[in-house]
Amino acid sequence: MALPLIRWILIVVLVVAGIYLLIFHMAPWPANHEAIGLGKSHLAHAVVGIVLIVAAGYLWFSGRRKTVGTPAA
């Protein structure tokens, strides 16, 4: 049994948000700190980006373990 569609959507959203916060949240990309006047402190966003990617991995792994881990009777 495959992962439910809502779980896949959540995993994709978490990964995209995490990658954005890790890579594309710095200059010259839009909506970065320098563009909106918040300075150059990106450490908090890098940590949150890593946490989001880890959360997506956990959702994928836990969903996969539930579907693959139980043998058919």
C-alpha positions as a Markdown table, in Angstrom:
| # | Residue | x | y | z |
|---|---|---|---|---|
| 1 | Met | 0.0 | 0.0 | 0.0 |
| 2 | Ala | 1.4 | 3.4 | -1.0 |
| 3 | Leu | 1.6 | 6.4 | 1.2 |
| 4 | Pro | -1.7 | 8.5 | 1.2 |
| 5 | Leu | -1.8 | 11.5 | -1.2 |
| 6 | Ile | -2.1 | 14.0 | 1.7 |
| 7 | Arg | 1.1 | 12.6 | 3.2 |
| 8 | Trp | 3.0 | 12.9 | -0.1 |
| 9 | Ile | 1.8 | 16.5 | -0.4 |
| 10 | Leu | 2.9 | 17.3 | 3.1 |
| 11 | Ile | 6.4 | 15.7 | 2.5 |
| 12 | Val | 6.8 | 17.7 | -0.7 |
| 13 | Val | 5.8 | 21.0 | 1.0 |
| 14 | Leu | 8.2 | 20.4 | 3.9 |
| 15 | Val | 11.1 | 19.6 | 1.5 |
| 16 | Val | 10.4 | 22.6 | -0.7 |
| 17 | Ala | 10.1 | 24.9 | 2.3 |
| 18 | Gly | 13.3 | 23.4 | 3.9 |
| 19 | Ile | 15.3 | 23.8 | 0.7 |
| 20 | Tyr | 14.1 | 27.4 | 0.3 |
| 21 | Leu | 15.1 | 28.3 | 3.8 |
| 22 | Leu | 18.5 | 26.6 | 3.3 |
| 23 | Ile | 19.5 | 27.8 | -0.2 |
| 24 | Phe | 17.2 | 30.3 | -1.7 |
| 25 | His | 16.6 | 32.5 | 1.3 |
| 26 | Met | 19.8 | 34.4 | 0.7 |
| 27 | Ala | 20.6 | 37.2 | -1.7 |
| 28 | Pro | 20.0 | 37.5 | -4.7 |
| 29 | Trp | 16.8 | 35.5 | -4.5 |
| 30 | Pro | 13.4 | 37.2 | -3.8 |
| 31 | Ala | 12.1 | 37.6 | -0.2 |
| 32 | Asn | 15.5 | 37.3 | 1.4 |
| 33 | His | 16.6 | 39.2 | 4.5 |
| 34 | Glu | 18.6 | 41.8 | 2.7 |
| 35 | Ala | 15.7 | 42.6 | 0.3 |
| 36 | Ile | 13.2 | 43.3 | 3.2 |
| 37 | Gly | 15.7 | 44.9 | 5.6 |
| 38 | Leu | 16.2 | 42.2 | 8.2 |
| 39 | Gly | 20.0 | 42.0 | 8.1 |
| 40 | Lys | 22.1 | 39.0 | 7.3 |
| 41 | Ser | 21.2 | 36.6 | 10.2 |
| 42 | His | 20.3 | 33.4 | 8.4 |
| 43 | Leu | 21.3 | 30.9 | 11.1 |
| 44 | Ala | 17.7 | 30.5 | 12.5 |
| 45 | His | 16.3 | 29.9 | 9.0 |
| 46 | Ala | 19.1 | 27.4 | 8.2 |
| 47 | Val | 18.2 | 25.5 | 11.4 |
| 48 | Val | 14.5 | 25.6 | 10.6 |
| 49 | Gly | 15.2 | 24.4 | 7.0 |
| 50 | Ile | 17.1 | 21.4 | 8.3 |
| 51 | Val | 14.3 | 20.6 | 10.8 |
| 52 | Leu | 11.8 | 20.7 | 8.0 |
| 53 | Ile | 13.8 | 18.4 | 5.8 |
| 54 | Val | 14.3 | 16.0 | 8.7 |
| 55 | Ala | 10.6 | 16.1 | 9.5 |
| 56 | Ala | 9.8 | 15.2 | 5.8 |
| 57 | Gly | 12.3 | 12.3 | 6.0 |
| 58 | Tyr | 10.7 | 11.1 | 9.2 |
| 59 | Leu | 7.2 | 11.2 | 7.7 |
| 60 | Trp | 8.4 | 9.3 | 4.6 |
| 61 | Phe | 10.3 | 6.8 | 6.6 |
| 62 | Ser | 7.5 | 6.2 | 9.2 |
| 63 | Gly | 4.9 | 5.9 | 6.4 |
| 64 | Arg | 7.1 | 3.5 | 4.5 |
| 65 | Arg | 7.8 | 1.4 | 7.5 |
| 66 | Lys | 4.1 | 1.0 | 8.3 |
| 67 | Thr | 3.3 | -0.1 | 4.7 |
| 68 | Val | 6.4 | -2.3 | 4.1 |
| 69 | Gly | 7.0 | -3.6 | 7.6 |
| 70 | Thr | 3.9 | -5.8 | 8.0 |
| 71 | Pro | 4.0 | -9.0 | 6.1 |
| 72 | Ala | 0.8 | -10.3 | 4.4 |
| 73 | Ala | -1.0 | -13.1 | 6.2 |
